[in-house]
Amino acid sequence: MSRFLDERYSSLAPYTPGEQPQDRGYVKLNTNESPFPPSPAVIAALSREESEKLNLYSDPEARVLVRAIARRFTACLEGEGRKGISERQVFAGNGSDEVLAFAFAAFAGKERGVAFPEIGYGFYPVFAEFFSLPFRTVPMKADLSVDAAGFKGLKETVVIANPNAQTGIYLPLSEIETIVSEDKDRLVIIDEAYCDFGGESAATLIGDYDNLLVVQTMSKSRQLAGGRVGYAIASEEIIADLDRMKFSFNPYNLNRLSIVAGAAAIGDEEYFKETTALVAAERERLKGEFAALGFSFTPSLANFLLVKKDSIPGERLYLALKEKGVLVRWLGGALSDYVRITVGSAAQNDLLLAAVREVIKEISQ
């Protein structure tokens, strides 16, 4: 590091993204991207006419996108007999990472701090360190699920990825509501990057609780990982706070193309349901195949599986598969025995399973 770096950042341990190697063509199952292209509506929205406007700044309020998000959630909630979401209850950001960063900075001050599960999204401790926030990690249950009771009585702002970002285990909405309702003066942030593949969104609780912030992304279930579109839903007051943060840092946080792509993606409900259903079906197929091969795994409801085989160390399996052209994620730490595998297309999953069988055969010889 240079001699100019502020001392408070000298010990910062940056978040490590999944590998993006360029040395060969891999079956890429390591970063939980969608195996499908964006919705045809997205491709149509990214017209030449829109591209020719890139000489102009984007709308700092991202109104087209915010309106589409509010419309979609209102339709879902009103269909369940609940109150809809207004545009003033939606915040749009440059991926959910930016939304979460603003939330950490705004709602987890040095006196309050932040609490999150011991195993979760790797960015949480990084954000806490970056903003010099005190943080508490809550131990997991023996089965690697989040212990909702562990948050009881805590005064810190609570952040939970649901389903969990590393295990894929979903915490039932009733347990989320218990955490939210216990202390109305404590903010609870639910990070739902993987919720669309089998969970129920906590957005259904927004109308009942003004201490709840739900964060989602379009990277996984909306096929826009490269578009960097995330958003949050909460009370008007919380969204106004996030807007204050954004307009004090980067008003034009979303580019013109991402705004129109995001609006088109969230407007295509049919494509969303079709692709998420296909991923969920492939996930369940993979569970059966891995069980037959002697693997154990967490009961993931995300678009990935966390698997292990007692006879093959996690790092060894990761490296062996990489040699065969299949990229998976070895997370290390408390999950060193496991590898995390993105659910790909049927064809990608077939190649994965063939490679796994080869590795098992080679190691057993």
VENFEN-V900121 format. One record per pair of residues at least 12 apart in sequence whose C-alpha atoms are under 10 Angstrom apart, sorted by the first residue. I is the first residue (numbers start at 1). J is the second residue. Records with the same first field share a line. If there is no record, write none. Layout:
BEGIN
I=J, J
END
This chain:
BEGIN
8=129, 130, 131, 132
9=129, 130, 131, 132
11=129, 130
12=126, 127, 129, 130
13=125, 126, 129, 130
14=122, 123, 125, 126, 127, 129, 130
15=121, 122, 123, 124, 125, 126, 127
16=122, 123, 126, 331
17=30, 31, 122, 123
18=30, 31, 32, 327, 328, 329, 330, 331
19=31, 327, 328, 329
20=327
21=327
24=325
25=325, 326
26=322, 323, 324, 325, 326, 327
27=321, 322, 324, 325, 326, 327, 328, 344, 347, 348, 349, 351, 352
28=322, 325, 326, 327, 328, 329, 341, 342, 343, 344, 348, 352
29=304, 326, 327, 328, 329, 340, 341, 342, 343, 344, 345, 348, 349, 352
30=304, 318, 326, 327, 328, 329, 330, 339, 340, 341, 342, 343, 344
31=220, 225, 304, 327, 328, 329, 340, 341, 342
32=165, 194, 219, 220, 221, 225, 302, 303, 304, 305, 328, 329, 340, 341, 342, 343, 344
33=219, 220, 221, 222, 223, 224, 225, 226, 303, 304, 342, 343, 344
34=219, 220, 221, 222, 223, 224, 225, 275, 276, 279, 303, 342, 343, 344, 345
35=220, 221, 223, 275, 279, 342, 343, 344, 345, 346, 348
36=220, 221, 222, 223, 275, 276, 278, 279, 344, 345
37=222, 223, 224, 275
38=221, 222, 223, 224, 225, 261, 264, 265, 271, 272
39=222, 223, 224, 261, 264, 265, 266, 267, 268, 269, 270, 271, 272, 275
40=264, 265, 268, 271
41=261, 263, 264, 265, 266, 267, 268, 271
42=222, 223, 224, 257, 258, 260, 261, 262, 263, 264, 265, 266, 267, 268
43=261, 264, 265
44=260, 261, 264
45=257, 259, 260, 261, 262, 263, 264, 265
46=256, 257, 258, 259, 260, 261, 264
47=257, 260
50=256, 257, 260
51=256, 257
53=256, 257
54=255, 256, 257
55=256
56=255, 256
57=252, 254, 255, 256
58=251, 252, 253, 254, 255, 256, 257, 258, 259
59=251, 252, 253, 254, 255, 256, 259
60=92, 243, 246, 247, 250, 251, 252, 253, 254, 255, 256
61=91, 92, 243, 247, 251, 252, 253, 254, 259
62=91, 92, 93, 251, 252, 253, 254, 255, 256, 258, 259, 260, 263
63=87, 90, 91, 92, 259, 260, 263
64=259, 260, 262, 263, 264
65=87, 90, 91, 92, 229, 231, 258, 259, 260, 261, 262, 263, 264, 265, 266, 267
66=86, 87, 88, 89, 90, 91, 92, 231, 232, 259, 262, 263
67=85, 86, 87, 88, 90, 263
68=87, 90, 260, 262, 263, 264, 265, 266, 267
69=85, 86, 87, 89, 90, 91, 92, 231, 232, 233, 262, 263, 265, 266, 267
70=84, 85, 86, 87, 88, 89, 90, 91, 233, 266
71=84, 85, 86, 87, 266, 267
72=84, 85, 263, 266, 267, 268, 269
73=85, 86, 203, 204, 233, 266
74=86, 87
76=203, 204
77=203, 204, 205, 207
78=204
80=204
82=204, 205, 206, 207, 208
83=204, 205, 206, 207, 208
84=203, 204, 206, 207
85=203, 204, 206, 207, 233, 234, 235, 236
86=233, 234, 235, 236
87=233, 236, 239
88=233, 234, 235, 236, 237, 238, 239, 240
89=206, 213, 232, 233, 234, 235, 236, 237, 238, 239, 240
90=214, 215, 231, 232, 233, 234, 235, 236, 238, 239, 240, 242, 243
91=215, 230, 231, 232, 233, 234, 236, 238, 239, 240, 241, 242, 243, 246
92=215, 216, 217, 229, 230, 231, 232, 233, 239, 242, 243, 246, 253, 254, 259, 262
93=217, 228, 229, 230, 231, 232, 242, 243, 246, 252, 253, 254, 259
94=217, 227, 228, 229, 230, 231, 252, 253, 254, 255, 258, 259
95=215, 216, 217, 218, 219, 224, 225, 226, 227, 228, 229, 230, 231, 253, 254
96=191, 192, 193, 215, 216, 217, 218, 219, 228, 229, 230, 231, 232
97=123, 124, 127, 191, 215, 216, 217, 228, 229, 230, 231
98=228, 229, 230, 231, 246, 253
99=191, 215, 216, 217, 229, 230, 231, 232, 242, 245, 246
100=123, 124, 127, 159, 189, 190, 191, 215, 216, 230, 231, 232, 242
101=123, 124, 126, 127, 128, 130, 131, 245
102=127, 241, 242, 243, 244, 245, 246, 249
103=127, 157, 159, 189, 213, 215, 232, 238, 239, 241, 242, 245
104=124, 127, 128, 130, 131, 133, 157, 159, 189
105=127, 128, 130, 131, 132, 133, 242, 245
106=131, 238, 241, 242, 244, 245
107=156, 157, 158, 186, 187, 188, 189, 238, 241, 242
108=128, 131, 132, 133, 134, 135, 156, 157, 158, 187
109=128, 131, 132, 133, 134, 156, 157
110=128, 131, 132, 133, 134, 135
111=133, 134, 156
112=133, 134, 135, 155, 156, 157, 186
113=128, 132, 133, 134, 135, 136, 155, 156, 157, 158
114=128, 133, 134, 135, 136, 137, 154, 155, 156, 157, 158, 159, 187, 188
115=128, 134, 135, 136, 137, 138, 151, 154, 155, 156, 157, 158, 159, 160, 188
116=135, 136, 137, 138, 139, 146, 150, 151, 156, 157, 158, 159, 160, 161, 189
117=136, 137, 138, 139, 140, 145, 146, 147, 148, 150, 151, 158, 159, 160, 161, 164
118=136, 137, 138, 139, 140, 144, 146, 147, 334
119=137, 138, 139, 140, 144, 145, 146, 160, 161, 164, 165, 166, 167, 333, 334, 335
120=137, 140, 146, 159, 160, 161, 162, 163, 164, 165, 166, 167, 168
121=159, 160, 161, 162, 164, 165, 166, 167, 191
122=165, 166, 331
124=137, 159, 160, 161
125=137
134=156
135=156, 157, 158
136=154, 156, 157, 158
137=150, 151
138=150, 151
139=151
143=167, 169, 298, 299
144=164, 166, 167, 168, 169, 298, 334, 335
145=163, 164, 167, 168, 169, 170, 171, 298, 299
146=160, 161, 162, 163, 164, 167, 169, 170, 171, 175
147=171, 175
148=160, 171, 172, 175, 176, 178, 179
149=175, 178, 179
150=179
151=178, 179, 180, 182
152=178, 179, 180, 182, 183
153=179, 182, 183
154=179, 182, 183, 186
155=183, 185, 186, 187
156=186, 187, 188
157=185, 186, 187, 188, 189, 211
158=179, 180, 186, 187, 188, 189, 190, 212
159=187, 188, 189, 190, 191, 213, 214
160=176, 188, 189, 190, 191, 192, 214
161=189, 190, 191, 192, 193, 194, 195, 214, 215
162=176, 190, 191, 192, 193, 194, 195, 199, 200, 201, 202, 301, 302
163=190, 191, 192, 193, 194, 195, 196, 197, 198, 199, 200, 201, 300, 301, 302, 303
164=191, 192, 193, 194, 195, 300, 301, 302
165=191, 192, 193, 194, 300, 302, 304
166=298, 300, 302, 304, 305, 306, 331, 335, 339, 340
167=297, 298, 299, 300, 301, 302, 304, 305, 306, 307, 335, 338, 340
168=194, 195, 297, 298, 299, 300, 301, 302, 303, 304, 305, 306, 340
169=199, 298, 299, 300, 301, 302, 305, 306
170=194, 195, 198, 199, 200, 299, 300, 301, 302
171=199, 200
172=199, 200, 201, 202
173=199, 200, 201, 202, 204, 205
174=202
176=188, 190, 202, 205, 212
177=202, 205, 208, 209, 212
180=205, 209, 210, 211, 212
181=208, 209, 211, 212
183=211
184=209, 210, 211, 212
185=210, 211
186=210, 211, 212
187=209, 210, 211, 212, 213, 238
188=209, 210, 211, 212, 213, 214
189=202, 211, 212, 213, 214, 215, 232, 234
190=202, 203, 212, 213, 214, 215, 216, 232
191=213, 214, 215, 216, 217, 232
192=214, 215, 216, 217, 232, 302
193=214, 215, 216, 217, 218, 219, 220, 221, 230, 302, 303
194=216, 217, 218, 219, 220, 221, 300, 301, 302, 303, 304
195=216, 217, 220, 221, 301, 302, 303
196=216, 220, 221, 222, 272, 273, 276, 277, 280, 301, 302, 303
197=220, 221, 273, 275, 276, 277, 278, 279, 280, 281, 283, 300, 301, 302, 303, 304
198=276, 277, 280, 300, 301, 302, 303
199=301, 302
201=214, 215, 216
202=214, 215, 233
203=215, 216, 232, 233, 234
205=234
206=233, 234, 235
207=234, 235
208=235
209=234, 235
210=234, 235, 236, 237, 238
211=234, 235, 238
212=233, 234, 235, 238
213=232, 233, 234, 235, 238, 239
214=231, 232, 233, 234
215=230, 231, 232, 233, 234
216=229, 230, 231, 232, 233
217=229, 230, 231, 232, 262
218=230, 231, 261, 262, 265, 266
219=262
220=276, 302, 303
221=265, 266, 271, 272, 273, 275, 276, 279, 303
222=261, 262, 264, 265, 266, 268, 269, 271, 272, 273, 275, 276
223=262, 265, 272, 275
224=258, 261, 262, 265
226=258
227=254, 255, 257, 258, 259, 261, 262
228=254, 255, 258, 259, 262
229=253, 254, 255, 258, 259, 261, 262, 263
230=254, 262
276=302, 303
278=343, 344, 345, 346
279=302, 303, 304, 342, 343, 344, 345, 346
280=300, 301, 302, 303, 304, 343
281=343, 346
282=303, 304, 343, 344, 345, 346, 349
283=300, 301, 302, 303, 304, 305, 341, 342, 343, 344, 345, 346, 349
284=299, 300, 301, 305, 343
285=343, 346, 349
286=304, 305, 341, 343, 344, 346, 349, 350, 352, 353
287=299, 300, 305, 306, 307
289=353
290=305, 307, 308, 309, 353, 356, 357
291=307, 309
293=309, 353, 356, 357, 360
294=308, 309, 310, 311
295=307, 308, 309, 310, 311, 312, 338
296=308, 309, 310, 338
297=309, 338, 339, 340
302=342, 343
303=341, 342, 343, 344
304=340, 341, 342, 343, 344
305=338, 339, 340, 341, 342, 343
306=329, 330, 331, 335, 337, 338, 339, 340, 341, 342
307=335, 337, 338, 339, 340, 341
308=335, 336, 337, 338, 339, 340
309=337, 338, 339, 360
310=337, 338
311=337, 360, 363, 364
312=337, 338, 359, 360, 363, 364
313=336, 337, 338, 339
314=329, 330, 331, 332, 335, 336, 337, 338, 339, 340
315=329, 330, 331, 332, 336, 337, 338, 339
316=330, 337, 339, 359
317=329, 330, 337, 338, 339, 356, 359, 360, 363
318=330, 331, 338, 339, 340, 341, 356
320=355, 356, 358, 359, 360, 362, 363
321=352, 355, 356, 358, 359
322=355
323=355
324=351, 352, 354, 355, 356, 358, 359
325=351, 352, 355
326=341, 348, 349, 351, 352, 353, 355, 356
327=340, 341, 342, 352
328=340, 341, 342, 352
329=341, 342
END
